[in-house]
């Protein structure tokens, strides 16, 4: 495609023309998926990240500058999405390691057997418990422990006070610690009776 046609395609896309969006999608999808497969950590679903990139591109189409290189803008969105995925994965890993450490230090008897629980089983249980939190508490907890937002950032994002965020986080952590003690006691019992 010549530069003029490409510029016109981008202008039509900015105006909300779905056909122009489809053309851009088909022109860029293969190259972008190859990029994602190279840079995303193992286990990440490149297809879902790809969809998120195109959704973000569509929702931000009006902010595209006519005098800027569209491909540069497009790959900046993709790069930022990859960074976000990696940051979330890092925060999730860091959170699980912290929780593991806190639980191990908390109560020596049943928790010493934590080493016998497979990491994936522990992770599964933690996220199952997070799912049992009240909806508002769950959102606050995930924004802090998985997305890495500070209490202040969460308060601004959800339009609530920092004290509310702090209170909800304390309740969530108390619930998780208590439930994990029960889970680990059960795992110890299973381990000792095998």
C-alpha positions in Angstrom: 0.0 0.0 0.0 1.2 3.5 -0.8 1.6 6.0 2.0 -1.4 8.0 0.8 -3.7 5.0 0.8 -2.4 3.9 4.2 -3.0 7.4 5.6 -6.5 7.4 4.2 -7.1 4.0 5.7 -6.0 5.2 9.1 -8.2 8.3 8.7 -11.2 6.2 7.9 -10.3 3.9 10.9 -10.1 7.0 13.2 -13.6 8.0 12.0 -15.0 4.6 13.1 -15.1 2.8 9.8 -15.2 -0.9 10.7 -14.1 -2.0 7.2 -10.9 0.1 7.6 -10.4 -1.5 11.0 -10.8 -5.0 9.5 -8.2 -4.2 6.8 -5.8 -3.0 9.4 -6.5 -6.1 11.4 -5.7 -8.4 8.5 -2.6 -6.5 7.5 -1.1 -6.6 11.0 -2.4 -9.7 12.7 0.3 -12.2 11.5 3.3 -10.0 12.3 1.8 -8.9 15.6 1.1 -12.5 16.7 4.7 -13.5 15.8 6.0 -10.6 17.9 3.8 -11.7 20.9 4.9 -15.3 20.6 8.5 -14.2 20.9 8.2 -11.8 23.8 5.4 -13.2 26.0 6.3 -15.5 28.9 5.5 -19.2 28.5 2.0 -20.0 29.4 0.6 -16.7 28.3 -2.2 -16.8 25.8 -1.0 -14.8 22.8 -4.4 -15.0 21.2 -6.1 -13.2 24.1 -3.4 -10.6 24.3 -3.8 -10.0 20.6 -7.5 -9.4 21.0 -6.9 -7.0 23.9 -4.5 -5.0 21.7 -7.0 -4.7 18.9 -9.7 -3.7 21.4 -7.5 -1.0 22.8 -6.6 0.2 19.3 -10.3 0.5 18.5 -11.2 2.3 21.7 -8.2 4.7 21.4 -8.6 5.3 17.6 -9.6 9.0 18.0 -6.3 9.8 19.7 -4.2 8.7 16.7 -2.2 11.7 15.4 -2.4 12.1 11.6 1.2 13.2 11.3 2.6 10.3 13.4 3.6 6.9 12.0 0.6 4.6 12.6 2.8 1.4 12.9 4.9 3.0 15.6 1.7 3.9 17.5 0.3 0.4 17.0 3.4 -1.3 18.3 3.6 1.0 21.2 0.1 -0.3 22.3 1.4 -3.8 21.8 4.6 -3.2 23.7 2.7 -1.6 26.6 0.2 -4.5 26.7 3.1 -7.0 26.9 4.8 -5.0 29.7 1.4 -4.9 31.5 1.0 -8.7 31.2 4.6 -9.3 32.5 4.1 -6.8 35.3 0.8 -8.6 36.4 2.6 -12.0 36.2 5.5 -10.7 38.2 3.1 -9.2 40.9 1.1 -12.4 41.0 4.3 -14.5 41.5 5.6 -12.0 44.1 2.3 -12.1 45.9 2.2 -15.9 46.0 5.8 -16.0 47.3 5.0 -13.5 50.0 1.9 -15.3 51.1 3.8 -18.6 51.2 6.5 -17.0 53.4 3.9 -15.3 55.7 2.0 -18.6 56.1 5.2 -20.5 56.8 6.3 -18.0 59.5 2.8 -17.8 61.1 2.2 -21.2 62.7 5.1 -23.7 62.8 3.2 -27.0 63.1 0.8 -27.5 60.2 2.5 -24.8 58.1 5.9 -26.6 58.1 4.3 -29.1 55.8 3.6 -26.4 53.2 6.7 -27.8 51.3 4.7 -31.0 50.7 1.9 -29.1 48.9 2.6 -28.7 45.2 3.0 -25.0 44.3 0.2 -25.2 41.6 -2.2 -26.7 44.1 -1.4 -23.9 46.6 -1.9 -21.3 43.8 -5.2 -22.8 42.8 -6.4 -22.8 46.4 -5.4 -19.1 46.9 -7.2 -18.0 43.8 -10.3 -20.1 44.7 -10.3 -18.3 48.1 -9.9 -14.9 46.5 -13.0 -15.7 44.4 -15.0 -16.2 47.7 -14.3 -12.7 48.9 -17.2 -10.2 48.6 -17.1 -8.6 45.2 -15.8 -5.1 46.3 -13.2 -6.7 48.5 -12.1 -9.0 45.7 -11.7 -6.1 43.3 -9.6 -4.1 45.8 -7.5 -7.2 46.6 -6.7 -8.0 43.0 -5.9 -4.4 42.1 -3.4 -4.3 45.0 -1.9 -7.8 45.1 -2.1 -8.8 41.4 -2.1 -5.5 39.5 0.3 -3.8 41.9 -1.6 -0.6 42.5 -1.1 1.3 45.8 -3.9 2.0 48.2 -4.0 5.6 47.0 -4.2 4.5 43.3 -7.0 2.1 44.2 -8.9 4.7 46.1 -8.7 7.1 43.2 -9.7 4.4 40.6 -12.7 3.2 42.6 -13.6 6.6 44.0 -13.4 5.5 47.7 -11.2 6.5 50.6 -7.8 5.0 51.3 -9.1 4.0 54.7 -11.8 1.9 53.0 -9.1 0.3 50.8 -7.0 -0.4 53.9 -9.9 -1.9 55.8 -11.0 -4.1 52.9 -7.4 -5.3 52.5 -7.1 -6.2 56.2 -10.3 -8.2 56.1 -9.3 -10.0 52.9 -5.8 -10.9 54.3 -7.3 -12.1 57.6 -9.8 -14.3 55.7 -7.1 -15.7 53.4 -4.7 -16.5 56.3 -7.4 -18.2 58.3 -8.7 -20.3 55.4 -5.1 -21.2 54.3 -4.4 -22.5 57.9 -7.4 -24.8 57.5 -6.3 -25.9 54.1 -2.7 -26.6 55.3 -4.0 -28.5 58.3 -6.0 -30.7 56.0 -3.0 -31.2 53.7 -0.9 -32.2 56.8 -3.6 -34.7 57.9 -3.7 -36.2 54.3 0.1 -36.4 54.3 0.4 -38.1 57.6 -2.3 -40.6 56.8 -0.8 -41.8 53.5 
